Amino acid sequence: MSKVFFSSWNGKLTDERNKKPSERMDLQDLDVPPQLGEKELKAFIGWAGMVIVDPELNVVETLKEYFQSVQKESCGRCIPCRAGSKVVADRLEKLLEGKGSKNDLAFLKEISSLIKDSSLCELGMSSPVPLLHALEHFAADFEAYLSETPPARDNGLAYQPILTAPCRNGCPAHINIPKYIECIKEGDYEEALAVNREKTPLVGTLGRVCVHPCESNCNRQPYDQSLSIRLLKRYAADFGAKNNYDQKAKNVKTAADAARVAIVGAGPAGLNAAYQLAQKGYKITIYEALPIAGGMLAAGIPSYRLPRDILNAEIGLVESLGVEIIYNTKVGEDITLDQIWKEGFKAIFIANGLHESTTMGCKGEDAGYKGYLPGVEYLRKVNLGEKVDLGEKIAVIGGGNVAMDCARSAIRLGVKEVNLIYRRSRAEMPANAAEVDAAEEEGIKFHLLANPTSILEDSSCVSGLECIRMKLGEPDDSGRRRPEPLEGSEYVLDVDTVIPAIGQVADYSYMTPECGLELTKKENLSTDPVTMETDTPGIFAGGDVVLGAATVIEAIASANRAAEAIDNYIRTGQSKVEAQAVSEKHVEEIGVYKEAVVPEMVGGRERLEEEVLPIKERLKGFDEAELGFKYPAKVINEAERCIKCLRLGMTIL
Ligand SMILES: Cc1cc2nc3c(=O)[nH]c(=O)nc-3n(C[C@H](O)[C@H](O)[C@H](O)COP(=O)(O)OP(=O)(O)OC[C@H]3O[C@@H](n4cnc5c(N)ncnc54)[C@H](O)[C@@H]3O)c2cc1C
């Protein structure tokens, strides 16, 4: 158990320096998370002070490293932060070299207070805090460098600086959002794209379909509205695509004798793992069951939300790194996991997603009637260009994004009446509010507080759907109020097709008793939550098959962690994630802002909304419905709404 040596975090002083190690407070009892990852946490310093675990920590060296990082991240819009952080870092270096004087110590105190009080953004205002604490509580450590025998400099530590903000913390993949917003403000879309590309090839895709937890976390929200972060990302990606930025991307040459990694499934998780591993020099082969790559991005999400030229260009970027995708090859049917091992792969990453529909438990569901078509199967057919005959009236069951995609696609395919049946009220619908609004605008008929009880047939073809009205009872485990049937309220909808879209499950046909893989209670593949390694050494997994029906950005995040762990596994025999990822997780857990910071001087600038295709145009086919920001002035304007509530933390391992 790690013990606290000293902490000044969040204004609470815990000074255990004079106690015996065994009597010191457990790190767990402090309001910061305990060590993460392989190595023990030696210290964490940042916006709210210092937490020191290792009594041997060189405080002066650590602060110099911290201020060098502040200097790198400072945007330069105000002098105190940009110039002040350099002066502090230089003065600390002078001290460490044994060339300092008492005046330097006084000066450090003065300039830290000046930077804190006169900077315009949170980075400048918060970064002097640990130095001021150190000057107060570790004065002897600084003075030691003025003596004739100064302490040795400690270079054996790993310093992991993390520029953080609520948006970045809220992003499961920890994309450096503050940094790319800054780039956009400067009109540097190439760099903005490059910052995103550090984490994923799927930038234009995310710019369209990401559920943007970053925006829900944005500190501007309590003041007026969050920033349109997703649309800023989209603009940078589209600008890059138009200007061939990816042509300039580093073209990785894979060595002939490079270690090989096999991936099951070319969805966002599989593609992301391939992208990261290929850049680390591995030779990647993806086995994909379908004739196309992209997973649910290609086979689920309709093209009016995600145009295929955007997706395909991003898949092309992955392939340009030498990644081979073997199509029409289902692992478990066309090739087994055992055969894959025997082909000489050093590790396997499983990311086969959830491609089977959950059943509704209503009468007639298993009868094989013509006109009964599970949601993901229907969307797959539409996306693969297969003919689907839905008839004139249909019923889609569910209140999530998949149900919205089914209903909104049907109306574009010319179905005259699309009924959407959902057992709770609109407020409980799990779909994005924007999707629900769009569905309603496009003419989908909502049947709220209704549930199917029986599929009716005529000559084995669907002829109707019997539903029962529901009322909301007490909240269930999910916190949503439990829907309960209203006895005797059954009614019939005349429909030609019934499309259940209430959930998906995985196909585990590749699992054999010998492969050693385990399932969780929720029937997902069991993995270590950090490294994504399964119970079988060398087999890793990520995306929906591990997380349950999740999101693209979560699939990307899990794949990135797995890619790091796979790299370590192949190089060292041990799967672990790198210090950078440990540090990102650390900062996420600390929380950065316990409460939203409402800045004093925020101009009243409303969130800018994107252009959308008029409804009449939308319903003519599958043309993209949401058009993003068209003009740079709008993009820069929106980026300027960022209140720069970023802060710098540093994990020392
Ligand atoms: C209709 C729909 C709309 C959605 N909309 C959104 C949205 O707007 N925003 C969002 O963030 N998320 C959305 N999601 C969720 C998101 O698409 C998933 O979370 C994400 O695609 C999961 O990625 P994955 O790589 O784990 O799996 P998938 O994307 O499912 O990819 C798995 C891949 O593995 C292949 N495969 C399966 N079995 C095998 C096998 N045995 N052998 C070889 N290959 C195999 C599949 O064909 C597929 O290509 C949506 C999902 C659906 C179904």
The ligand as an SDF file (V2000), in Angstrom:
LIG
                    3D

 53 58  0  0  0  0  0  0  0  0999 V2000
  -27.1970    0.9300  -36.2440 C   0  0  0  0  0  0  0  0  0  0  0  0
  -26.1330    1.3760  -35.2950 C   0  0  0  0  0  0  0  0  0  0  0  0
  -25.9100    2.7400  -35.1370 C   0  0  0  0  0  0  0  0  0  0  0  0
  -24.9320    3.1890  -34.2710 C   0  0  0  0  0  0  0  0  0  0  0  0
  -24.7010    4.5210  -34.1700 N   0  0  0  0  0  0  0  0  0  0  0  0
  -23.6810    4.9780  -33.4060 C   0  0  0  0  0  0  0  0  0  0  0  0
  -23.3700    6.3520  -33.3480 C   0  0  0  0  0  0  0  0  0  0  0  0
  -24.0010    7.1810  -33.9530 O   0  0  0  0  0  0  0  0  0  0  0  0
  -22.3090    6.7400  -32.5750 N   0  0  0  0  0  0  0  0  0  0  0  0
  -21.5520    5.8480  -31.8800 C   0  0  0  0  0  0  0  0  0  0  0  0
  -20.5920    6.2470  -31.2290 O   0  0  0  0  0  0  0  0  0  0  0  0
  -21.8430    4.5300  -31.9030 N   0  0  0  0  0  0  0  0  0  0  0  0
  -22.8700    4.0640  -32.6640 C   0  0  0  0  0  0  0  0  0  0  0  0
  -23.1500    2.7300  -32.7060 N   0  0  0  0  0  0  0  0  0  0  0  0
  -22.2980    1.8130  -31.9180 C   0  0  0  0  0  0  0  0  0  0  0  0
  -20.9620    1.5700  -32.6390 C   0  0  0  0  0  0  0  0  0  0  0  0
  -21.1750    1.3740  -34.0070 O   0  0  0  0  0  0  0  0  0  0  0  0
  -20.2440    0.4010  -32.0230 C   0  0  0  0  0  0  0  0  0  0  0  0
  -20.0560    0.6610  -30.6490 O   0  0  0  0  0  0  0  0  0  0  0  0
  -18.8800    0.1490  -32.6740 C   0  0  0  0  0  0  0  0  0  0  0  0
  -19.0070   -0.0480  -34.0470 O   0  0  0  0  0  0  0  0  0  0  0  0
  -18.2130   -1.0660  -32.0470 C   0  0  0  0  0  0  0  0  0  0  0  0
  -17.0200   -1.3080  -32.7160 O   0  0  0  0  0  0  0  0  0  0  0  0
  -16.3830   -2.7730  -32.7810 P   0  0  0  0  0  0  0  0  0  0  0  0
  -15.1680   -2.6380  -33.6290 O   0  0  0  0  0  0  0  0  0  0  0  0
  -16.2560   -3.3030  -31.4210 O   0  0  0  0  0  0  0  0  0  0  0  0
  -17.4630   -3.6840  -33.4840 O   0  0  0  0  0  0  0  0  0  0  0  0
  -18.1760   -3.6020  -34.8840 P   0  0  0  0  0  0  0  0  0  0  0  0
  -18.2540   -2.2310  -35.3800 O   0  0  0  0  0  0  0  0  0  0  0  0
  -19.4290   -4.3350  -34.7060 O   0  0  0  0  0  0  0  0  0  0  0  0
  -17.2160   -4.4020  -35.8530 O   0  0  0  0  0  0  0  0  0  0  0  0
  -17.0150   -5.7830  -35.7000 C   0  0  0  0  0  0  0  0  0  0  0  0
  -16.5290   -6.3570  -37.0110 C   0  0  0  0  0  0  0  0  0  0  0  0
  -16.2070   -7.7170  -36.8170 O   0  0  0  0  0  0  0  0  0  0  0  0
  -16.7320   -8.4820  -37.8900 C   0  0  0  0  0  0  0  0  0  0  0  0
  -16.9420   -9.8440  -37.3970 N   0  0  0  0  0  0  0  0  0  0  0  0
  -17.9220  -10.2820  -36.5800 C   0  0  0  0  0  0  0  0  0  0  0  0
  -17.7400  -11.5870  -36.3000 N   0  0  0  0  0  0  0  0  0  0  0  0
  -16.6210  -11.9600  -36.9570 C   0  0  0  0  0  0  0  0  0  0  0  0
  -15.9100  -13.1790  -37.0590 C   0  0  0  0  0  0  0  0  0  0  0  0
  -16.3000  -14.2680  -36.3860 N   0  0  0  0  0  0  0  0  0  0  0  0
  -14.8160  -13.2220  -37.8560 N   0  0  0  0  0  0  0  0  0  0  0  0
  -14.3910  -12.1180  -38.5150 C   0  0  0  0  0  0  0  0  0  0  0  0
  -15.0310  -10.9530  -38.4580 N   0  0  0  0  0  0  0  0  0  0  0  0
  -16.1120  -10.8570  -37.6610 C   0  0  0  0  0  0  0  0  0  0  0  0
  -17.9990   -7.7650  -38.2540 C   0  0  0  0  0  0  0  0  0  0  0  0
  -18.4190   -8.0820  -39.5540 O   0  0  0  0  0  0  0  0  0  0  0  0
  -17.5740   -6.3140  -38.1130 C   0  0  0  0  0  0  0  0  0  0  0  0
  -17.0010   -5.8230  -39.2910 O   0  0  0  0  0  0  0  0  0  0  0  0
  -24.1550    2.2510  -33.5430 C   0  0  0  0  0  0  0  0  0  0  0  0
  -24.3960    0.8780  -33.6750 C   0  0  0  0  0  0  0  0  0  0  0  0
  -25.3680    0.4410  -34.5300 C   0  0  0  0  0  0  0  0  0  0  0  0
  -25.6250   -1.0200  -34.6520 C   0  0  0  0  0  0  0  0  0  0  0  0
  1  2  1  0
  2  3  1  0
  2 52  2  0
  3  4  2  0
  4  5  1  0
  4 50  1  0
  5  6  2  0
  6  7  1  0
  6 13  1  0
  7  8  2  0
  7  9  1  0
  9 10  1  0
 10 11  2  0
 10 12  1  0
 12 13  2  0
 13 14  1  0
 14 15  1  0
 14 50  1  0
 15 16  1  0
 16 17  1  0
 16 18  1  0
 18 19  1  0
 18 20  1  0
 20 21  1  0
 20 22  1  0
 22 23  1  0
 23 24  1  0
 24 25  2  0
 24 26  1  0
 24 27  1  0
 27 28  1  0
 28 29  2  0
 28 30  1  0
 28 31  1  0
 31 32  1  0
 32 33  1  0
 33 34  1  0
 33 48  1  0
 34 35  1  0
 35 36  1  0
 35 46  1  0
 36 37  1  0
 36 45  1  0
 37 38  2  0
 38 39  1  0
 39 40  1  0
 39 45  2  0
 40 41  1  0
 40 42  2  0
 42 43  1  0
 43 44  2  0
 44 45  1  0
 46 47  1  0
 46 48  1  0
 48 49  1  0
 50 51  2  0
 51 52  1  0
 52 53  1  0
M  END
$$$$
